[in-house]
């Protein structure tokens, strides 16, 4: 049973590691692009409210994509499952008399 468990973890890591690395590189590129955009906006003389409103529009547009909706839904389901399993792990909250 332990060998199967370790093999499962190794296979999962082999399959997930390239995806995690790709997401990490995408995050770095996004941060780099955001800092360049912010520097260009500040050098062009944009005020803080203009920058914040543009940022809000960009975030709102990104959250309304189908991929973001699926990711948010998956996180909600994962959170509900985690809460259920935590409740099962901690046991009933009733005190016996």
N, CA and C atoms as a LAMMPS dump frame, in Angstrom:
ITEM: TIMESTEP
0
ITEM: NUMBER OF ATOMS
291
ITEM: BOX BOUNDS ff ff ff
-5.0000000000000000e+02 5.0000000000000000e+02
-5.0000000000000000e+02 5.0000000000000000e+02
-5.0000000000000000e+02 5.0000000000000000e+02
ITEM: ATOMS id mol type element x y z
1 1 1 N 0.826 -1.184 0
2 1 2 C 0 0 0
3 1 3 C 0.875 1.254 0
4 2 1 N 1.969 1.226 0.766
5 2 2 C 2.864 2.38 0.831
6 2 3 C 3.55 2.614 -0.512
7 3 1 N 3.923 1.521 -1.191
8 3 2 C 4.585 1.649 -2.49
9 3 3 C 3.627 2.28 -3.501
10 4 1 N 2.375 1.872 -3.48
11 4 2 C 1.381 2.442 -4.387
12 4 3 C 1.169 3.921 -4.07
13 5 1 N 1.145 4.25 -2.782
14 5 2 C 0.99 5.652 -2.38
15 5 3 C 2.152 6.51 -2.839
16 6 1 N 3.367 6.023 -2.646
17 6 2 C 4.555 6.77 -3.07
18 6 3 C 4.59 6.88 -4.585
19 7 1 N 4.242 5.812 -5.276
20 7 2 C 4.218 5.857 -6.739
21 7 3 C 3.174 6.847 -7.229
22 8 1 N 2.041 6.908 -6.568
23 8 2 C 1.005 7.873 -6.931
24 8 3 C 1.471 9.307 -6.746
25 9 1 N 2.175 9.564 -5.665
26 9 2 C 2.702 10.905 -5.42
27 9 3 C 3.752 11.274 -6.46
28 10 1 N 4.611 10.331 -6.809
29 10 2 C 5.65 10.598 -7.806
30 10 3 C 5.027 10.867 -9.173
31 11 1 N 4.037 10.094 -9.557
32 11 2 C 3.38 10.297 -10.849
33 11 3 C 2.637 11.636 -10.856
34 12 1 N 1.953 11.965 -9.768
35 12 2 C 1.246 13.244 -9.692
36 12 3 C 2.222 14.41 -9.775
37 13 1 N 3.353 14.297 -9.08
38 13 2 C 4.366 15.358 -9.139
39 13 3 C 4.929 15.479 -10.55
40 14 1 N 5.131 14.352 -11.219
41 14 2 C 5.65 14.373 -12.592
42 14 3 C 4.677 15.059 -13.537
43 15 1 N 3.388 14.856 -13.313
44 15 2 C 2.386 15.45 -14.181
45 15 3 C 2.092 16.908 -13.838
46 16 1 N 2.16 17.27 -12.56
47 16 2 C 1.772 18.61 -12.115
48 16 3 C 2.944 19.588 -12.155
49 17 1 N 4.157 19.107 -12.019
50 17 2 C 5.322 19.992 -11.963
51 17 3 C 5.47 20.872 -13.2
52 18 1 N 5.325 20.359 -14.429
53 18 2 C 5.424 21.255 -15.595
54 18 3 C 4.332 22.329 -15.604
55 19 1 N 3.124 21.972 -15.175
56 19 2 C 2.043 22.944 -15.116
57 19 3 C 2.34 24.013 -14.073
58 20 1 N 2.846 23.609 -12.918
59 20 2 C 3.181 24.573 -11.873
60 20 3 C 4.313 25.491 -12.328
61 21 1 N 5.287 24.949 -13.01
62 21 2 C 6.394 25.76 -13.511
63 21 3 C 5.901 26.759 -14.554
64 22 1 N 5.02 26.314 -15.44
65 22 2 C 4.448 27.206 -16.453
66 22 3 C 3.645 28.329 -15.794
67 23 1 N 2.876 27.994 -14.753
68 23 2 C 2.102 29.016 -14.043
69 23 3 C 3.024 29.996 -13.32
70 24 1 N 4.132 29.508 -12.757
71 24 2 C 5.082 30.373 -12.079
72 24 3 C 5.713 31.361 -13.054
73 25 1 N 6.114 30.88 -14.226
74 25 2 C 6.708 31.758 -15.236
75 25 3 C 5.681 32.769 -15.732
76 26 1 N 4.437 32.333 -15.922
77 26 2 C 3.379 33.263 -16.334
78 26 3 C 3.147 34.337 -15.277
79 27 1 N 3.199 33.953 -14.013
80 27 2 C 3.053 34.923 -12.932
81 27 3 C 4.179 35.94 -12.923
82 28 1 N 5.402 35.471 -13.155
83 28 2 C 6.533 36.4 -13.233
84 28 3 C 6.387 37.367 -14.396
85 29 1 N 5.95 36.855 -15.556
86 29 2 C 5.742 37.724 -16.708
87 29 3 C 4.632 38.732 -16.449
88 30 1 N 3.577 38.297 -15.785
89 30 2 C 2.484 39.207 -15.449
90 30 3 C 2.96 40.304 -14.505
91 31 1 N 3.762 39.947 -13.511
92 31 2 C 4.288 40.948 -12.582
93 31 3 C 5.221 41.928 -13.297
94 32 1 N 6.035 41.426 -14.193
95 32 2 C 6.932 42.29 -14.955
96 32 3 C 6.147 43.248 -15.839
97 33 1 N 5.154 42.731 -16.544
98 33 2 C 4.326 43.585 -17.395
99 33 3 C 3.562 44.623 -16.581
100 34 1 N 3.076 44.227 -15.409
101 34 2 C 2.345 45.167 -14.56
102 34 3 C 3.254 46.282 -14.062
103 35 1 N 4.479 45.939 -13.689
104 35 2 C 5.392 46.983 -13.197
105 35 3 C 5.794 47.933 -14.326
106 36 1 N 5.983 47.405 -15.539
107 36 2 C 6.291 48.275 -16.683
108 36 3 C 5.107 49.179 -16.992
109 37 1 N 3.894 48.637 -16.951
110 37 2 C 2.689 49.433 -17.198
111 37 3 C 2.539 50.53 -16.149
112 38 1 N 2.786 50.192 -14.882
113 38 2 C 2.682 51.176 -13.807
114 38 3 C 3.727 52.278 -13.979
115 39 1 N 4.953 51.914 -14.307
116 39 2 C 5.999 52.917 -14.51
117 39 3 C 5.67 53.819 -15.695
118 40 1 N 5.147 53.236 -16.773
119 40 2 C 4.778 54.05 -17.934
120 40 3 C 3.619 54.978 -17.606
121 41 1 N 2.669 54.515 -16.82
122 41 2 C 1.535 55.363 -16.437
123 41 3 C 1.98 56.517 -15.557
124 42 1 N 2.859 56.22 -14.625
125 42 2 C 3.34 57.28 -13.737
126 42 3 C 4.192 58.291 -14.489
127 43 1 N 4.985 57.829 -15.436
128 43 2 C 5.824 58.754 -16.184
129 43 3 C 4.997 59.589 -17.162
130 44 1 N 3.825 59.089 -17.567
131 44 2 C 2.951 59.836 -18.472
132 44 3 C 2.121 60.871 -17.715
133 45 1 N 2.199 60.854 -16.388
134 45 2 C 1.484 61.843 -15.591
135 45 3 C 0.083 61.435 -15.189
136 46 1 N -0.233 60.148 -15.236
137 46 2 C -1.554 59.687 -14.824
138 46 3 C -1.666 59.783 -13.305
139 47 1 N -2.852 60.218 -12.833
140 47 2 C -3.035 60.315 -11.385
141 47 3 C -3.435 58.945 -10.814
142 48 1 N -3.498 58.873 -9.493
143 48 2 C -3.737 57.595 -8.821
144 48 3 C -5.105 57.022 -9.174
145 49 1 N -6.135 57.865 -9.264
146 49 2 C -7.484 57.361 -9.552
147 49 3 C -7.568 56.78 -10.962
148 50 1 N -6.875 57.355 -11.902
149 50 2 C -6.862 56.817 -13.265
150 50 3 C -6.22 55.436 -13.285
151 51 1 N -5.121 55.296 -12.557
152 51 2 C -4.427 54.007 -12.499
153 51 3 C -5.286 52.963 -11.796
154 52 1 N -5.915 53.349 -10.674
155 52 2 C -6.753 52.407 -9.922
156 52 3 C -7.971 51.983 -10.743
157 53 1 N -8.593 52.931 -11.457
158 53 2 C -9.764 52.571 -12.257
159 53 3 C -9.369 51.663 -13.426
160 54 1 N -8.235 51.912 -14.048
161 54 2 C -7.776 51.035 -15.131
162 54 3 C -7.457 49.643 -14.59
163 55 1 N -6.866 49.594 -13.414
164 55 2 C -6.568 48.311 -12.789
165 55 3 C -7.85 47.562 -12.449
166 56 1 N -8.842 48.278 -11.925
167 56 2 C -10.131 47.656 -11.616
168 56 3 C -10.819 47.111 -12.851
169 57 1 N -10.785 47.855 -13.949
170 57 2 C -11.38 47.362 -15.201
171 57 3 C -10.653 46.11 -15.689
172 58 1 N -9.334 46.104 -15.584
173 58 2 C -8.563 44.936 -16.037
174 58 3 C -8.869 43.711 -15.182
175 59 1 N -8.941 43.882 -13.865
176 59 2 C -9.242 42.757 -12.977
177 59 3 C -10.661 42.267 -13.216
178 60 1 N -11.604 43.196 -13.369
179 60 2 C -12.982 42.808 -13.644
180 60 3 C -13.112 42.053 -14.952
181 61 1 N -12.397 42.5 -15.968
182 61 2 C -12.414 41.79 -17.249
183 61 3 C -11.802 40.412 -17.149
184 62 1 N -10.753 40.279 -16.348
185 62 2 C -10.098 38.973 -16.196
186 62 3 C -10.978 37.999 -15.411
187 63 1 N -11.744 38.504 -14.445
188 63 2 C -12.58 37.623 -13.628
189 63 3 C -13.851 37.176 -14.346
190 64 1 N -14.211 37.834 -15.43
191 64 2 C -15.427 37.448 -16.137
192 64 3 C -15.163 36.471 -17.279
193 65 1 N -13.94 36 -17.411
194 65 2 C -13.642 35.014 -18.45
195 65 3 C -14.128 33.631 -18.003
196 66 1 N -14.418 32.751 -18.927
197 66 2 C -14.866 31.396 -18.552
198 66 3 C -13.82 30.628 -17.742
199 67 1 N -12.542 30.836 -18.047
200 67 2 C -11.499 30.131 -17.296
201 67 3 C -11.496 30.555 -15.83
202 68 1 N -11.682 31.851 -15.584
203 68 2 C -11.711 32.331 -14.208
204 68 3 C -12.94 31.811 -13.474
205 69 1 N -14.071 31.748 -14.166
206 69 2 C -15.29 31.224 -13.547
207 69 3 C -15.118 29.762 -13.153
208 70 1 N -14.49 28.981 -14.02
209 70 2 C -14.24 27.569 -13.706
210 70 3 C -13.273 27.453 -12.532
211 71 1 N -12.229 28.275 -12.523
212 71 2 C -11.251 28.217 -11.433
213 71 3 C -11.9 28.614 -10.104
214 72 1 N -12.722 29.647 -10.113
215 72 2 C -13.396 30.074 -8.881
216 72 3 C -14.362 28.989 -8.419
217 73 1 N -15.11 28.4 -9.351
218 73 2 C -16.022 27.311 -8.99
219 73 3 C -15.283 26.122 -8.402
220 74 1 N -14.148 25.775 -8.99
221 74 2 C -13.355 24.658 -8.468
222 74 3 C -12.836 24.971 -7.07
223 75 1 N -12.423 26.209 -6.837
224 75 2 C -11.955 26.577 -5.504
225 75 3 C -13.083 26.547 -4.48
226 76 1 N -14.281 26.945 -4.873
227 76 2 C -15.427 26.886 -3.962
228 76 3 C -15.74 25.441 -3.601
229 77 1 N -15.742 24.558 -4.6
230 77 2 C -16.007 23.14 -4.34
231 77 3 C -14.916 22.537 -3.465
232 78 1 N -13.655 22.877 -3.747
233 78 2 C -12.546 22.373 -2.936
234 78 3 C -12.64 22.877 -1.5
235 79 1 N -13.012 24.132 -1.329
236 79 2 C -13.174 24.678 0.023
237 79 3 C -14.307 24.003 0.773
238 80 1 N -15.424 23.759 0.092
239 80 2 C -16.543 23.059 0.735
240 80 3 C -16.16 21.646 1.13
241 81 1 N -15.444 20.965 0.25
242 81 2 C -14.981 19.611 0.559
243 81 3 C -14.019 19.619 1.743
244 82 1 N -13.131 20.605 1.777
245 82 2 C -12.188 20.702 2.898
246 82 3 C -12.923 20.959 4.212
247 83 1 N -13.932 21.83 4.185
248 83 2 C -14.708 22.079 5.405
249 83 3 C -15.45 20.833 5.86
250 84 1 N -16.035 20.098 4.907
251 84 2 C -16.743 18.868 5.241
252 84 3 C -15.795 17.851 5.868
253 85 1 N -14.623 17.666 5.245
254 85 2 C -13.664 16.701 5.775
255 85 3 C -13.106 17.129 7.122
256 86 1 N -12.928 18.428 7.324
257 86 2 C -12.472 18.91 8.623
258 86 3 C -13.522 18.655 9.695
259 87 1 N -14.79 18.852 9.356
260 87 2 C -15.858 18.581 10.304
261 87 3 C -15.919 17.097 10.636
262 88 1 N -15.725 16.248 9.624
263 88 2 C -15.712 14.803 9.868
264 88 3 C -14.506 14.399 10.712
265 89 1 N -13.379 15.08 10.505
266 89 2 C -12.17 14.753 11.244
267 89 3 C -12.302 15.143 12.714
268 90 1 N -12.894 16.292 12.966
269 90 2 C -13.013 16.763 14.343
270 90 3 C -14.135 16.055 15.094
271 91 1 N -15.035 15.423 14.41
272 91 2 C -16.087 14.666 15.045
273 91 3 C -17.271 15.525 15.416
274 92 1 N -18.256 14.894 16.042
275 92 2 C -19.458 15.646 16.421
276 92 3 C -19.163 16.65 17.521
277 93 1 N -19.917 17.727 17.488
278 93 2 C -19.704 18.806 18.45
279 93 3 C -20.564 18.616 19.692
280 94 1 N -21.332 17.532 19.735
281 94 2 C -22.224 17.301 20.861
282 94 3 C -21.462 16.741 22.055
283 95 1 N -21.915 17.11 23.226
284 95 2 C -21.329 16.535 24.441
285 95 3 C -22.278 15.481 24.976
286 96 1 N -21.744 14.355 25.344
287 96 2 C -22.604 13.317 25.919
288 96 3 C -22.749 13.552 27.416
289 97 1 N -23.957 13.282 27.928
290 97 2 C -24.184 13.533 29.362
291 97 3 C -24.285 12.231 30.136
